[in-house]
Amino acid sequence: MKYAIFPKEIIVKNPMLGVVMPSQEQFDTKEIRYLSEEEINRFKIAASATWGNGKPIYPLGYAMILTLNTGVRVGEALAWRWSDYDEASGIIHTNGTLVRVRDRTEDERRWKQQFQTTKTKNGKRSIPVNAAAKAALNELKKTRYFGEDSPILAQVDGTFNTIDNFTRTFEAILKRANIRPCGIHTLRHTFATQLIAKNTDVKIVSSLLGHASVEITYNIYVHALEETTKKAVATLCDI
């Protein structure tokens, strides 16, 4: 609508300004899909598979393991640069996201990728790097390091990778690991549910995921939280 106002000058005011967004409570929470412990093992084996000469079958395979162990959104992972990774402190900083937008400079039917800085304090965050994530970063650096300002998940020429490449690789790994098809967000959901299963405070989980509020985390992972609560109560049977 903004584009229709300027520069196209098709309309004089934005009708969306009068729209009131519905509250989240009006919608039922969908059951999320996450990988089981056994599926996680199969996924990691498939993601790190190599050819006979030792080269990785999937150039973005270790990117999947990195995403699985950090819980970031795909756009956030693709936007990472090596300068965002503080190896000494074991922290990786999320400062932006890679989004796909229409290329209005040429043909409006075409799309291009664009880096956007994080607009909220929740989106900009520092994520601790565990041993698996660190190992994945080390593997990626062997073939995808083009300087501190280059993307961590770069293409072979050092440019930002694409969401389509990431998704295709994810789907190929699922097939190799004999895991039923699911969305790329499954990696993020798996990270969150694993933390919840290990009794991590939901506030910490919410902070790591970059949610705007703890309520959002509760609503998305209500089933995982209920299961953890059941296990906790079961330990009280001898009181």
C-alpha positions in Angstrom: 0.0 0.0 0.0 2.9 2.3 0.8 4.3 1.6 -2.6 1.0 2.3 -4.2 1.0 5.8 -2.6 4.6 6.5 -3.4 6.1 6.4 -6.0 3.2 4.9 -8.0 0.6 7.5 -6.8 -2.2 5.1 -7.5 -3.9 5.9 -4.2 -3.8 8.9 -1.8 -4.0 7.1 1.6 -3.2 3.7 3.0 -6.5 1.9 3.9 -4.5 -0.6 6.0 -4.0 2.1 8.7 -7.6 1.5 9.8 -7.2 -2.3 10.2 -7.1 -3.7 13.7 -5.2 -6.9 14.0 -7.0 -9.8 15.8 -5.6 -10.9 19.1 -3.6 -14.1 19.2 -6.1 -15.6 21.7 -8.6 -15.9 18.9 -6.7 -18.7 17.3 -6.1 -22.3 18.3 -2.5 -23.3 18.9 -1.4 -25.6 16.2 0.5 -28.7 17.2 4.1 -28.2 16.3 6.4 -30.8 14.6 9.8 -31.5 16.1 12.3 -34.3 15.8 12.5 -37.1 18.3 15.8 -38.1 19.8 16.2 -41.0 17.3 15.3 -38.7 14.4 17.8 -36.1 15.6 20.6 -38.7 15.5 19.6 -39.9 12.0 19.4 -36.3 10.8 22.9 -35.4 12.0 24.4 -38.5 10.5 22.7 -37.7 7.1 23.7 -34.0 7.3 27.3 -34.7 7.8 27.6 -37.5 5.2 30.5 -37.4 2.9 31.5 -38.8 -0.5 34.2 -41.4 -0.9 36.8 -38.6 -1.3 35.8 -37.1 2.1 34.0 -34.1 0.6 30.6 -33.3 2.2 27.6 -34.5 0.2 25.6 -31.5 1.3 27.6 -28.2 1.4 24.9 -26.8 3.7 24.8 -30.0 5.8 26.7 -28.5 8.8 24.5 -25.4 8.5 21.6 -27.6 9.4 23.3 -28.9 12.5 24.3 -25.3 13.4 20.7 -24.2 13.1 19.4 -27.2 15.0 21.7 -26.2 17.9 21.0 -22.5 18.0 17.2 -22.4 17.2 17.4 -19.3 15.0 15.1 -18.6 12.1 16.4 -19.5 8.6 16.7 -15.9 7.6 18.7 -15.1 10.7 21.1 -18.0 10.0 21.6 -17.0 6.4 22.4 -13.4 7.5 25.2 -14.4 9.9 28.6 -13.2 9.1 31.9 -14.6 10.5 32.3 -11.3 12.4 29.1 -12.2 14.3 30.8 -15.2 15.8 32.9 -14.6 18.9 34.8 -17.8 19.1 36.7 -16.8 22.3 33.5 -16.2 24.2 31.5 -19.0 22.6 28.8 -16.6 21.5 27.2 -15.9 18.1 25.3 -12.6 17.6 22.1 -12.3 15.6 21.8 -8.8 14.3 19.7 -9.1 11.2 17.8 -11.4 8.8 17.8 -12.2 5.1 14.4 -11.7 3.5 13.0 -12.2 0.0 11.4 -9.2 -1.6 10.1 -8.3 -5.0 12.6 -6.7 -7.3 10.8 -3.5 -8.3 13.8 -2.1 -10.1 13.2 -4.4 -13.1 10.4 -7.0 -13.4 8.0 -7.0 -10.4 7.5 -10.8 -10.9 11.1 -11.4 -9.9 12.4 -11.7 -6.4 15.6 -10.8 -4.7 17.2 -11.3 -1.3 17.8 -8.4 1.0 19.6 -8.0 4.3 17.5 -6.3 7.0 18.8 -5.2 10.4 16.9 -6.5 13.4 14.1 -4.1 14.3 13.3 -5.3 17.8 15.4 -5.8 20.9 14.1 -9.4 21.1 15.4 -10.1 17.6 18.9 -8.8 18.3 20.3 -11.3 20.7 23.4 -13.3 21.6 23.3 -17.1 21.5 25.7 -19.4 23.4 27.4 -21.8 21.1 27.4 -25.4 22.4 29.9 -28.1 21.4 27.9 -29.3 18.4 27.4 -25.8 17.0 31.1 -25.0 17.5 32.1 -28.2 15.6 29.6 -27.3 12.8 31.1 -23.8 12.6 34.6 -25.2 12.4 33.6 -27.5 9.5 31.9 -24.6 7.7 35.0 -22.5 8.0 37.0 -25.0 6.1 35.1 -24.4 2.9 33.0 -21.3 3.4 35.3 -18.7 4.9 35.9 -15.6 2.7 36.8 -13.1 5.3 35.3 -11.8 8.5 32.6 -9.8 6.6 31.5 -12.8 4.5 28.4 -14.9 5.3 28.9 -18.0 7.5 26.5 -20.0 5.3 28.0 -18.6 2.1 27.6 -19.9 -1.4 30.7 -21.2 -3.2 31.5 -17.7 -4.5 31.3 -16.1 -1.0 27.9 -14.5 -1.5 24.8 -14.9 0.7 23.1 -18.2 0.3 19.4 -18.5 -0.5 16.4 -19.7 1.4 15.6 -22.0 -1.5 19.0 -23.7 -1.4 18.6 -24.1 2.4 15.2 -25.6 2.1 16.2 -28.0 -0.7 19.1 -29.2 1.3 16.9 -29.7 4.3 14.4 -31.8 2.3 17.2 -33.9 0.8 18.7 -34.6 4.2 15.2 -35.6 5.6 14.9 -38.1 2.7 18.3 -39.5 3.2 17.6 -39.9 7.0 14.2 -41.5 6.2 12.4 -38.8 8.2 8.9 -37.9 7.0 8.6 -34.5 5.3 8.3 -31.5 7.5 8.9 -27.7 7.4 12.3 -26.1 7.9 10.9 -24.6 11.2 11.1 -28.1 12.6 14.8 -27.4 13.4 13.8 -24.4 15.5 11.0 -26.3 17.2 13.3 -29.2 18.0 15.8 -26.8 19.6 13.1 -25.3 21.8 11.5 -28.6 22.8 14.9 -30.1 23.7 15.5 -27.2 26.1 12.1 -27.5 27.6 12.6 -31.3 28.0 15.7 -30.5 30.0 13.7 -28.3 32.3 15.2 -25.0 31.0 13.3 -22.0 32.3 10.7 -20.9 29.7 12.0 -17.3 30.0 15.4 -18.4 28.8 13.9 -20.4 26.0 11.9 -17.4 24.9 15.0 -15.2 25.0 17.0 -17.6 22.9 14.3 -17.8 20.3 13.9 -14.1 20.1 10.2 -14.1 21.0 8.5 -10.8 21.8 7.1 -12.2 25.0 7.1 -15.3 27.1 3.4 -15.8 26.3 4.2 -16.5 22.7 6.6 -19.2 23.8 4.0 -20.7 26.1 1.4 -20.7 23.3 3.6 -22.4 20.8 5.1 -25.0 23.1 2.2 -25.6 25.4 2.2 -29.4 24.6 5.9 -29.7 25.4 5.5 -27.8 28.6 2.6 -29.9 29.7 4.6 -33.1 29.1 7.5 -31.7 31.2 5.0 -30.7 34.0 3.6 -34.2 34.0 7.0 -35.7 34.4 7.8 -33.3 37.2 4.6 -34.1 39.1 5.2 -37.9 38.6 8.3 -37.5 40.7 6.2 -36.5 43.7 4.3 -39.8 43.9 6.2 -40.8 47.1 5.3 -37.7 49.2 
